[in-house]
Amino acid sequence: MDDFSRGLVRRIDALEEARSDLASKVEALQSDNESLKRETDRVAERLKQKTDPDGLARENATPREEIASLKCGESYGESMAKVSRKRLKTEHLALTTLGNDAQVHIASFLGAKGIACLGQTCGHFGMGRVGTDGQMMSLVEDLAGQVVDGSASDYEKSVLVGRGKVKMLSELEMMRSPLCFEQLIGSADAIRYSKPEDKSKITLLTPHNFHYVTAISNHEMKAGRHYVTFHMTEVEGRFNDIECGVVRPIKDWDNKGLQDFDPMCFSMNQHKYRKLLLAEKTDEWGDDLHCCSYSSHAGKCFFANWNDE
């Protein structure tokens, strides 16, 4: 009886263990079934989106942006940064909505070159319109004119007449700067810039053979009286005869390769240049006077008419 009871108990224990194991498997199958159901729902939703143009567009919007930026050699983050920069540029264009006083104030910091570049890069400033004086002009011309009117003295205005407004501002800036000599004409052994980067300072040398050499500024005088001060320094105990004066506008004579040139053309060997100089003549020149100079050696003034034989 005891053996039977013990065998029965072991049988019951085995059945209980089998039941518990079966219950665990059922629970695992139910969990798998739930996961499968959720996955089925996701697949169904994706299939629905593929048949829905709006949903598909929303789903593919980000990948399209990423693909487009990758084609340009950029990451998606760089592409978004570019969008931000474009927005900033758009905000910078608010300059066009500023009032006249603010625009003139800003233009005063740009200078003539900066204002000219502004007109070339922005149609709002470069296109013609009716200016403050009732004449057709671009906004940059109007701004440059107002800068000149607000900053130039009466004397400066008197010598800047008859010019474009941006040109007037450029000339005003040149008048307030050291006079530069853009053209050095003559032997390189006789004349050169003291410093290559500074065209306002000239060094005159004394070669073995006598040469006339000339330094010319491209600054043009249209009206009024102009003033300039020259500082001359003695070198090696000698002070050459230096003449200072004015000459009709001539261009690019520094590119002619002349070794010996005097715009007064007094010497016989300089007469050959008179016809070449007259070839530069414009209607603004007149006929009587072409060059004037003051001799620092003789203390006298001289003038020349290139028409004289």
C-alpha positions, 0 to 999 in steps of 0.5 A: 500500500505504501509503494502504491501511494508513493508511486501515485504521488510521483505520478501526480507530481509529474503531471503537475510539472507537465501542466506547468510547462504546457502553461508556459508554452501557451503563454509564450505562444500568446506573446508571439501572437500579440507581436505578430499581430502588431507587426501585421498592423504596421505592415497594413498601415504601410501598405495603406500609406503606399496607396495614399499619395499624401501619406507617401509624400509625408513619409518620403519628404525627409529621405528626398531632402537627404538624397538631394543634399548627398548629391550635392556632396553635403550631409543633411545637417549641412543642407539644413545649415544652408537653409538657415544661411539663406534665411539670414541672407533674406533678413539682410535684404531688409536694407532695402526697406530702411529709410533714406537717412539710414541708407545715407548713413550706411553709404557714408561708410562704404565709400565710392567703390563700395557704393558702386559695387552695391549698385552692380550687385543689387538691382534695387540700388543700381536701377534708374529712378527719379532722384531727390532732384527730380532727375532720373538716376540710380539709388546709388547715385542719389546716395553718393550725392547726398553723402557728398552734400552732407560731408563736403565743404563749400570749397570741395563742392566748388571743384567737383561740379559737372560730374556723376555723383559716384564719380564726385564722391570718388574725386572727393576721397582722392582730394583728401588723400595724398596725391598719387602718381600713377604714371612714371615716364622715363628711364627706370635708372632715373625715376622710381617709387620710393616704396612700391606700395606707395605711389605718392612718394617718388625717388629721382636718381642721377644716371650717367646720362642726363634724362628728363623724367616725369611723374603724372597723376591721373587726378583730373581738375574740372573746375575751381582752384586746386592746392597741393604741397610737395615735400622735397628732400635733398639726397647725397648733397644734390638737389635736382631741378624739379618742376611742378605743374599741371598738364592736360589729361594724358593716359598710359604714357608710362606704357610707351617705353620712353626713356626721356620725356618732358611734357613742356616739350621745350628742348629740340629732342622733345618736339617729336612728342607734341603731335603725339600729345595732341592726339590725346586732345578732347573738346574740353582742352581748348587751344591756347594752353596745354602744360604749365610748370614752376621751376624750383631751380629758376623760381619761375613759371613756364607754359607750353602750347603743343601747337607751336612749331 
